[in-house]
Amino acid sequence: MTSVPREVAAIKINAAEYQGFVMPVSTSQTAHQWLSTGDGIFAAMLSAIDSARSSVFLEIYIFAPGPCGERFRDAFVRAQMRGVQVRVLIDAFGSMGLPESFWEPLRAVGGEVRSFNPVAWMRFSCRDHRKLLVCDERVAFVGGFNIASEYVGDGVRSGWRDLGVKLEGPLAISLASSFAEMFAGAEFRHKRLALLRRLVAKRPAVSPTGQIFLSEPGPGRNQIKLSVHRDLVHAREVQIIAGYFLPTWQLRRDLVRLARRGAKVQLILAGKSDVWLSQLAAQSLYRRFLNAGVQIFEYQPQILHAKLIIIDHVVYAGSSNLDPRSLRINFELMIRFQNRVIAGEAREIFAGDLKNCHRIELDAWSKSRSLWRRLKQRVAYLLLMRIDPFLASKPWRALPD
């Protein structure tokens, strides 16, 4: 069995509060707004920062230098100068291209910036892949967007195709608490108690309305994976948008079984990708899915980065991909909604993206795969599904300084 990365034990977690890293939250008083373009979500986030009166918390995997990043930094500076508490948590590896001097204007006025799991030799695993902005513990943004220029645009004519959701209400309070825990443990210098607390934490029943999923590294305990599996068992209609698609064997089996018994299963995957190996690995699975009756579409106009799962009237949105890094290695954040109205809106988003896709047909796909291409796909699968998780789990790659 793959060992759990020792980095996990460096974050102090209140087990009673998190209850196994599934936080049931009623959405009956939570307003939501889907944000389907970089232009739309960045404008909404900046507006929320400029309207904040007490606190602004940002947790992000990639914060890149450039005009987009500068707009957010300047908004943070303005907020801090009017008395708002500003805290920023970036992943040290994802944002390693950002010079430390970039944050000098914010720190000069009292803002706080921390890097999650500072990069050191033989310590590259367990990244903070979450994307979260919370303002005044009242409004929150979650999704797949990073703060970088490549996300600017509409996802069709320009900019990567991604998806986010704005939430207002009690959900934002719980998300602010999750940020506080990650911010406190960002540098991995706390006592190693978290793993024990997670193992003894009580797992709650599935909420009938909504949940926050805060996944952690380690095989077999990912609550996102377990919840999606439970929802798939008796599903009749499944639609997934995934920029990086390499699900576990169990989830693959679930999708194949559903399609074979007549359920509608549709996947929108990357026709263009920033991670060539990921695209090749996903394509190594196409034949089995197509044989079972799963419909596969590849998004054509831009790089696909969105994460959306619709299972009957259940919807998942957030930062987690359906691949080994998200499901076994990284810290991720997903929101699960169980609501027919929200599911209907999500299906409209799926239908809109479907117009910009090319459908993969079994016969044409089989004829197009040369021996060399099949070999590359198989090697990519082994690298990302087997070797990368194995190396990331080894204790010698997770030792803190």
Phi, psi and omega in degrees: 000139181294133181284156180277134181302137182291344176298333181305322186286358185271351182256126181278122183236139174275101187295325181296325180284316187275337176047060177078019178066026169236120186247099180293128180221127178291135178261007183296333179249015182253119175277147181224155176214121176286138179234108192257000179227154176299318179301318183290314184287323179294320178297317180292320180294315180295322177296319179294321178296316181291338180267351184295145181240342182230319184207148174223119180238124176238129174236120190213146178282307180244122168238108188258148174293159180129180184303320181295310179298322180294324177299317179291317179300316180296323177294322176297317180299314180299318181295315180297322181292336177264014172098008179276138175283119181246124176229132182235130176239115178247153175280132185296325180279313181298327183251027185292344177280357182269118180293146181300330181294342181303326186268002182304318179299324180286316179295328181296335180257007174106001178288155181246135177227130177230153177252130181281128178050071181311136185291130177217162180302132181063030175214080183240352185277178175057072179266156173271100184264005182288151175232114187207133170232127177234128179240124177059021185052029184237323181230138182223151176234129174229160178156208183254353186291132165263168177268092183201154186295333182293345179271351180287128180137194182252003179079359179239299179278330179201156177081148179296149177276117181218182186209139176218171178218137176262133183234135178232127181134202186297337178302324183295327179295315179294323179292325175296323177294320179295321177298316183301320179294316180293321180296319181294327183256019190300324188264008176056049179238018178264166178296153187273074181249347189296319183299314179299317181297323180293320184291328182265355182295143180280131179273126183280166173290157179292127179289140178282355185243306182192154182214151168257128177251120178246092185277157183227165180295157175117137180286147171085354183240004184289114184290333176296311180300315182295320181291317178299318177301314180299320181290332182282339190307314184242025184291153176246338180213124182230130176226130184229133169248122184215117177289331180229110192235103175210068187290166178296164179302320181296314180293324175298316179297320178301313182294318179296315180298318178299312181297321182292332179267007172104000177290153177274117180234118182233135179237129168255114183241178188282123168274334174230141183216149174276349178240095185301318180299321180297317179295317179298317181297318178298319182293338177294344181263352189301313188302314180297317179296313181297320178300328181277347181105006175290135177269126182242132178232142176249128180287130191259318193295318187219175174297132180268127181229003186285156177226110181211129178233126178237119180233102186055244180255024176251139182229136172244133176216146179157219189260344191279128170277167173264070180211169185300324181297314181288324186270351182222339192242314188269163168275127185229163179223123176228148173251131176252120176253137172241088190202125184294324180294313180297320178297321177297319177296319179296322179293329175294322176296316178300315181297323178295318178291330182298331179293340181251026183243157171251126180280137178269119179259143187301310183298311181296321180296316181297320181289333184278347186269103175286166178301318180297319180291321177297321179296316179298319180295320180292319178296318178299319178300313181296320180296314186273330184270330185246304190288313182300311177298325179295312181295321181293336183272347185291134182304324183291348175264001184237007182292127177287160178294000000 
